[in-house]
Amino acid sequence: MPYTSLIASTVRAANGTLTRTVWTLAPLGSNPSAILIFLDAEFYIERSMAPAVRRLRDNGLIPDVVTLFVSHVSQASRNQDFTCCPDYARFIAEDLVAWIQQQYPNVTDIVLAGLSLSGLAAAYIASRYPNVFRSVICQSGSFWWERGRFANELPAAARPGQEYWLCVGSLEADVDVSHEYLFQEWSQIAGCISASAALRAKGYGVSYREYDGGHDFACWREDLALALPWAWRRA
C-alpha cells in the first residue's frame, strides 16, 4: 500500500515544539469504533507492513479502525523522540489524539504501536497516559536503552485493563552494539524480558512472544497478524 493510498496531514503541538506529518488510512464506514496509531510511519508504510492492517480490517479480524502513521522525520529525531521523551509523549497522547477526535469525536478506543526504538517509545507513552491507550504493541522494542531504564522507571499501573504486547526474535542476542549516538549494552531479548517482567510486577497485562527470527521486517509483518487481533479481542 503506497503513500498515494493514504491521506497526508500536518499535526502541530499546541505549544509549537513539534510538527509531524501523519498519514491516515480512513475507515470503511462513517462511524469507526477505534483508532490505531503507528509510530515510525516510514518503516510501517515503506516496508509493506501497512497492508496487513487493511487485510485484517477488511476480513473482520479487527474493528473498522482509523489508522494513522506518524512520521519519524529522521534518525536524529528518532533518537530524541523515542527514548522516553516527555515532550514527544505529550504530543502523541494529547495533541495528536485531540486532532484525531476532532474528526472522529465518538472514538475513544485507541491502540498504539511501534517497532524497535519506537516500540520503546510506544510503551513509555502508554504507561504515562494510561487513560488514553487501551493496548500497546511493541515489536522488538529497544528496552535495552540505558540498561533497562524503562523498566527501572516504570510507574505502577494506574488502572486495570491496559495491556502490552511485546515480541522479540530468538536471534536478537547481540550486545555492545553502536547505533549512531546510542550504545546497546544489553541484547534486544534481555531488554524485552526485563520490560515484560517489570510490566507484570507493576500490574499491567502482558503478552510476551518470542518468534523464530531476528530484527526483521518480515517477522514484524507476520507478528502484526497476531498482535492486532489480540489488541481488540476484548472489544
Secondary structure as a PSIPRED ss2 file (coil, helix, strand):
# PSIPRED VFORMAT (PSIPRED V4.0)

   1 M C   1.000  0.000  0.000
   2 P C   1.000  0.000  0.000
   3 Y H   0.000  1.000  0.000
   4 T H   0.000  1.000  0.000
   5 S H   0.000  1.000  0.000
   6 L C   1.000  0.000  0.000
   7 I E   0.000  0.000  1.000
   8 A E   0.000  0.000  1.000
   9 S E   0.000  0.000  1.000
  10 T E   0.000  0.000  1.000
  11 V E   0.000  0.000  1.000
  12 R E   0.000  0.000  1.000
  13 A C   1.000  0.000  0.000
  14 A C   1.000  0.000  0.000
  15 N C   1.000  0.000  0.000
  16 G C   1.000  0.000  0.000
  17 T C   1.000  0.000  0.000
  18 L C   1.000  0.000  0.000
  19 T E   0.000  0.000  1.000
  20 R E   0.000  0.000  1.000
  21 T E   0.000  0.000  1.000
  22 V E   0.000  0.000  1.000
  23 W E   0.000  0.000  1.000
  24 T E   0.000  0.000  1.000
  25 L E   0.000  0.000  1.000
  26 A C   1.000  0.000  0.000
  27 P C   1.000  0.000  0.000
  28 L C   1.000  0.000  0.000
  29 G C   1.000  0.000  0.000
  30 S C   1.000  0.000  0.000
  31 N C   1.000  0.000  0.000
  32 P C   1.000  0.000  0.000
  33 S C   1.000  0.000  0.000
  34 A E   0.000  0.000  1.000
  35 I E   0.000  0.000  1.000
  36 L E   0.000  0.000  1.000
  37 I E   0.000  0.000  1.000
  38 F E   0.000  0.000  1.000
  39 L C   1.000  0.000  0.000
  40 D C   1.000  0.000  0.000
  41 A H   0.000  1.000  0.000
  42 E H   0.000  1.000  0.000
  43 F H   0.000  1.000  0.000
  44 Y H   0.000  1.000  0.000
  45 I H   0.000  1.000  0.000
  46 E H   0.000  1.000  0.000
  47 R C   1.000  0.000  0.000
  48 S C   1.000  0.000  0.000
  49 M C   1.000  0.000  0.000
  50 A H   0.000  1.000  0.000
  51 P H   0.000  1.000  0.000
  52 A H   0.000  1.000  0.000
  53 V H   0.000  1.000  0.000
  54 R H   0.000  1.000  0.000
  55 R H   0.000  1.000  0.000
  56 L H   0.000  1.000  0.000
  57 R H   0.000  1.000  0.000
  58 D H   0.000  1.000  0.000
  59 N C   1.000  0.000  0.000
  60 G C   1.000  0.000  0.000
  61 L C   1.000  0.000  0.000
  62 I C   1.000  0.000  0.000
  63 P C   1.000  0.000  0.000
  64 D C   1.000  0.000  0.000
  65 V E   0.000  0.000  1.000
  66 V E   0.000  0.000  1.000
  67 T E   0.000  0.000  1.000
  68 L E   0.000  0.000  1.000
  69 F E   0.000  0.000  1.000
  70 V E   0.000  0.000  1.000
  71 S C   1.000  0.000  0.000
  72 H C   1.000  0.000  0.000
  73 V C   1.000  0.000  0.000
  74 S C   1.000  0.000  0.000
  75 Q H   0.000  1.000  0.000
  76 A H   0.000  1.000  0.000
  77 S H   0.000  1.000  0.000
  78 R H   0.000  1.000  0.000
  79 N H   0.000  1.000  0.000
  80 Q H   0.000  1.000  0.000
  81 D H   0.000  1.000  0.000
  82 F C   1.000  0.000  0.000
  83 T C   1.000  0.000  0.000
  84 C C   1.000  0.000  0.000
  85 C C   1.000  0.000  0.000
  86 P H   0.000  1.000  0.000
  87 D H   0.000  1.000  0.000
  88 Y H   0.000  1.000  0.000
  89 A H   0.000  1.000  0.000
  90 R H   0.000  1.000  0.000
  91 F H   0.000  1.000  0.000
  92 I H   0.000  1.000  0.000
  93 A H   0.000  1.000  0.000
  94 E H   0.000  1.000  0.000
  95 D H   0.000  1.000  0.000
  96 L H   0.000  1.000  0.000
  97 V H   0.000  1.000  0.000
  98 A H   0.000  1.000  0.000
  99 W H   0.000  1.000  0.000
 100 I H   0.000  1.000  0.000
 101 Q H   0.000  1.000  0.000
 102 Q H   0.000  1.000  0.000
 103 Q H   0.000  1.000  0.000
 104 Y C   1.000  0.000  0.000
 105 P C   1.000  0.000  0.000
 106 N C   1.000  0.000  0.000
 107 V C   1.000  0.000  0.000
 108 T C   1.000  0.000  0.000
 109 D C   1.000  0.000  0.000
 110 I E   0.000  0.000  1.000
 111 V E   0.000  0.000  1.000
 112 L E   0.000  0.000  1.000
 113 A E   0.000  0.000  1.000
 114 G E   0.000  0.000  1.000
 115 L E   0.000  0.000  1.000
 116 S C   1.000  0.000  0.000
 117 L H   0.000  1.000  0.000
 118 S H   0.000  1.000  0.000
 119 G H   0.000  1.000  0.000
 120 L H   0.000  1.000  0.000
 121 A H   0.000  1.000  0.000
 122 A H   0.000  1.000  0.000
 123 A H   0.000  1.000  0.000
 124 Y H   0.000  1.000  0.000
 125 I H   0.000  1.000  0.000
 126 A H   0.000  1.000  0.000
 127 S H   0.000  1.000  0.000
 128 R H   0.000  1.000  0.000
 129 Y C   1.000  0.000  0.000
 130 P C   1.000  0.000  0.000
 131 N C   1.000  0.000  0.000
 132 V C   1.000  0.000  0.000
 133 F C   1.000  0.000  0.000
 134 R C   1.000  0.000  0.000
 135 S E   0.000  0.000  1.000
 136 V E   0.000  0.000  1.000
 137 I E   0.000  0.000  1.000
 138 C E   0.000  0.000  1.000
 139 Q E   0.000  0.000  1.000
 140 S C   1.000  0.000  0.000
 141 G C   1.000  0.000  0.000
 142 S C   1.000  0.000  0.000
 143 F C   1.000  0.000  0.000
 144 W C   1.000  0.000  0.000
 145 W C   1.000  0.000  0.000
 146 E C   1.000  0.000  0.000
 147 R C   1.000  0.000  0.000
 148 G C   1.000  0.000  0.000
 149 R H   0.000  1.000  0.000
 150 F H   0.000  1.000  0.000
 151 A H   0.000  1.000  0.000
 152 N H   0.000  1.000  0.000
 153 E H   0.000  1.000  0.000
 154 L C   1.000  0.000  0.000
 155 P C   1.000  0.000  0.000
 156 A C   1.000  0.000  0.000
 157 A C   1.000  0.000  0.000
 158 A C   1.000  0.000  0.000
 159 R C   1.000  0.000  0.000
 160 P C   1.000  0.000  0.000
 161 G C   1.000  0.000  0.000
 162 Q C   1.000  0.000  0.000
 163 E E   0.000  0.000  1.000
 164 Y E   0.000  0.000  1.000
 165 W E   0.000  0.000  1.000
 166 L E   0.000  0.000  1.000
 167 C E   0.000  0.000  1.000
 168 V E   0.000  0.000  1.000
 169 G E   0.000  0.000  1.000
 170 S C   1.000  0.000  0.000
 171 L C   1.000  0.000  0.000
 172 E C   1.000  0.000  0.000
 173 A C   1.000  0.000  0.000
 174 D C   1.000  0.000  0.000
 175 V C   1.000  0.000  0.000
 176 D C   1.000  0.000  0.000
 177 V E   0.000  0.000  1.000
 178 S E   0.000  0.000  1.000
 179 H C   1.000  0.000  0.000
 180 E C   1.000  0.000  0.000
 181 Y C   1.000  0.000  0.000
 182 L C   1.000  0.000  0.000
 183 F E   0.000  0.000  1.000
 184 Q E   0.000  0.000  1.000
 185 E C   1.000  0.000  0.000
 186 W C   1.000  0.000  0.000
 187 S C   1.000  0.000  0.000
 188 Q H   0.000  1.000  0.000
 189 I H   0.000  1.000  0.000
 190 A H   0.000  1.000  0.000
 191 G H   0.000  1.000  0.000
 192 C H   0.000  1.000  0.000
 193 I H   0.000  1.000  0.000
 194 S H   0.000  1.000  0.000
 195 A H   0.000  1.000  0.000
 196 S H   0.000  1.000  0.000
 197 A H   0.000  1.000  0.000
 198 A H   0.000  1.000  0.000
 199 L H   0.000  1.000  0.000
 200 R H   0.000  1.000  0.000
 201 A H   0.000  1.000  0.000
 202 K C   1.000  0.000  0.000
 203 G C   1.000  0.000  0.000
 204 Y C   1.000  0.000  0.000
 205 G E   0.000  0.000  1.000
 206 V E   0.000  0.000  1.000
 207 S E   0.000  0.000  1.000
 208 Y E   0.000  0.000  1.000
 209 R E   0.000  0.000  1.000
 210 E E   0.000  0.000  1.000
 211 Y E   0.000  0.000  1.000
 212 D C   1.000  0.000  0.000
 213 G C   1.000  0.000  0.000
 214 G C   1.000  0.000  0.000
 215 H C   1.000  0.000  0.000
 216 D C   1.000  0.000  0.000
 217 F H   0.000  1.000  0.000
 218 A H   0.000  1.000  0.000
 219 C H   0.000  1.000  0.000
 220 W H   0.000  1.000  0.000
 221 R H   0.000  1.000  0.000
 222 E H   0.000  1.000  0.000
 223 D H   0.000  1.000  0.000
 224 L H   0.000  1.000  0.000
 225 A H   0.000  1.000  0.000
 226 L H   0.000  1.000  0.000
 227 A H   0.000  1.000  0.000
 228 L H   0.000  1.000  0.000
 229 P H   0.000  1.000  0.000
 230 W H   0.000  1.000  0.000
 231 A H   0.000  1.000  0.000
 232 W C   1.000  0.000  0.000
 233 R C   1.000  0.000  0.000
 234 R C   1.000  0.000  0.000
 235 A C   1.000  0.000  0.000
